[in-house]
Amino acid sequence: MGGRRGAVRGAAVVLALVCVLVSGCGGHGRGPVPTPPTATAAAGSPLAVKIDNVPGARPQTGLDAADVVYAEQVEGGLSRLMAVYASRFPPVVGPVRSARESDLELLGQFHRPYLAFSGAQRRLLPLIDRAPLRPESADRVPAAYYRGGGRAAPHNLFLRPARLVASAPGRGALTTGFRYGPAPSGGTPAASRTVRYPQARFTFTWSAVRHGWLIAMDGTPTTTTDGPRPAPPTVVVQYVTVRDSAYHDVLGNPTPYTQTVGSGKAEVLRDGRSYAATWSRPAASGGTTFTGADGGPLEFAEGQVWVVFARAR
C-alpha cells in the first residue's frame, strides 16, 4: 500500500514538472504563456568586458567580435561600453575600464558570466563579489591583462580573453531574450539615428553595402585596431530609467544607475528601417523581450546587436 502511494506521489511530481516545462497545463485554451529565458548552467558562461569609450581610448580593440555591445551613460554625461562575447573570443579586447553598480543588474540575465574590468569603487566591490557572476579584474588575474604602449593610463589596459576563459561557450550562452529572424512588416525608412548623452553621442547610419549600421561616436567614425569598421545589423535604442546611484567619482559626480529591469519603449533599427517597440524584463534573472507595434515578438537581424540605453522620455 505504501509503495502504491509512493508511486502515485511520484507520478504527480512528474506531471507537475511537465506542466511547468510546457507552461500550458491549467490554461484556458490560450496555449503556453511566454516567459523571458532564464540563464542556465547548460548554456555556459559568456565573457563581458567593460570597455573605455572616451576619445582617448579610441580606436578600441576586439569590439567587432562581440555578440552584443551595450552603451550606457556614466559620470559627467560620458559613455562607456560593455561588450559580451559568446560566439568567439578575439585575441585582445580593450581598453578595459571599471565596473558600475548597474552592470550587476544587466548581467543577471546570463549564467554566471565572466566580468572583465579594471576595478571598481571600494564600496562597490563587496556587491560585485556577492553578485551571481565571476569577477575577473586586473587585480585578481594580472596575467590576463597588459598595458599597451602608445596611450596614457588609464586608457591602455587590455585583456587577453584566452588567458581568462579557455574557450567561447557558443551562442547558447546569449540568454538575452533576443529573437532573430526575417524583418517584420511595417516600420519607417531610416537613414540614420542619433542618441545623445549630456557629453556623448552615438550616430548610426545605414549602409546597404555592409547591410548594417555604421557607427560614429561624438561625430567621429568608429573604427577598431584589429578588424573592419563595426556595422551591427541591429541597433536597439532602449528607453530606461536612469537615476543617481549612491556612488560618485573622484570629482564628486554622481554615478548614474541604468535600470534594465522593468518595461518601457524602444526603437529597433534593422534593414534600413525603424520599428517602434516595447521592452519587458520582469526579473533580473531573465532576458529582455521586445514586442512590435502589432503585439508580436520583434525579431532582430542575424549578427551583432548594439543596445544603447537612453533616458526614458
Rosetta blueprint (number, residue, H / E / L):
1 M L
2 G H
3 G H
4 R H
5 R H
6 G H
7 A H
8 V H
9 R H
10 G H
11 A H
12 A H
13 V H
14 V H
15 L H
16 A H
17 L H
18 V H
19 C H
20 V H
21 L H
22 V H
23 S L
24 G L
25 C L
26 G L
27 G L
28 H L
29 G L
30 R L
31 G L
32 P L
33 V L
34 P L
35 T L
36 P L
37 P L
38 T E
39 A L
40 T L
41 A H
42 A H
43 A H
44 G L
45 S L
46 P L
47 L E
48 A E
49 V E
50 K E
51 I E
52 D L
53 N L
54 V L
55 P H
56 G H
57 A H
58 R L
59 P L
60 Q E
61 T E
62 G L
63 L H
64 D H
65 A H
66 A L
67 D L
68 V E
69 V E
70 Y E
71 A E
72 E E
73 Q E
74 V L
75 E H
76 G H
77 G H
78 L L
79 S E
80 R E
81 L E
82 M E
83 A E
84 V E
85 Y E
86 A L
87 S L
88 R L
89 F L
90 P L
91 P L
92 V L
93 V E
94 G E
95 P L
96 V E
97 R L
98 S L
99 A L
100 R L
101 E H
102 S H
103 D H
104 L H
105 E H
106 L H
107 L H
108 G H
109 Q H
110 F L
111 H L
112 R L
113 P L
114 Y E
115 L E
116 A E
117 F E
118 S L
119 G L
120 A L
121 Q L
122 R L
123 R L
124 L L
125 L H
126 P H
127 L H
128 I H
129 D H
130 R H
131 A L
132 P L
133 L L
134 R E
135 P E
136 E E
137 S E
138 A L
139 D L
140 R L
141 V L
142 P H
143 A H
144 A H
145 Y E
146 Y E
147 R E
148 G L
149 G L
150 G L
151 R L
152 A L
153 A L
154 P L
155 H L
156 N L
157 L E
158 F E
159 L E
160 R L
161 P H
162 A H
163 R H
164 L L
165 V L
166 A L
167 S L
168 A L
169 P L
170 G L
171 R H
172 G H
173 A H
174 L L
175 T L
176 T L
177 G L
178 F L
179 R L
180 Y E
181 G L
182 P L
183 A L
184 P L
185 S L
186 G L
187 G L
188 T E
189 P E
190 A L
191 A L
192 S E
193 R E
194 T E
195 V E
196 R E
197 Y E
198 P L
199 Q L
200 A E
201 R E
202 F E
203 T E
204 F E
205 T E
206 W E
207 S E
208 A L
209 V L
210 R L
211 H L
212 G E
213 W E
214 L E
215 I E
216 A E
217 M E
218 D L
219 G L
220 T E
221 P E
222 T L
223 T L
224 T E
225 T L
226 D L
227 G L
228 P L
229 R L
230 P L
231 A L
232 P L
233 P L
234 T E
235 V E
236 V E
237 V E
238 Q E
239 Y E
240 V E
241 T E
242 V E
243 R E
244 D E
245 S E
246 A E
247 Y E
248 H E
249 D L
250 V L
251 L L
252 G L
253 N L
254 P E
255 T E
256 P E
257 Y E
258 T E
259 Q E
260 T L
261 V L
262 G E
263 S E
264 G E
265 K E
266 A E
267 E E
268 V E
269 L E
270 R E
271 D L
272 G L
273 R E
274 S E
275 Y E
276 A E
277 A E
278 T E
279 W E
280 S E
281 R E
282 P L
283 A L
284 A L
285 S L
286 G E
287 G L
288 T L
289 T E
290 F E
291 T E
292 G E
293 A L
294 D L
295 G L
296 G L
297 P E
298 L L
299 E L
300 F E
301 A L
302 E L
303 G L
304 Q L
305 V E
306 W E
307 V E
308 V E
309 F E
310 A E
311 R E
312 A L
313 R L
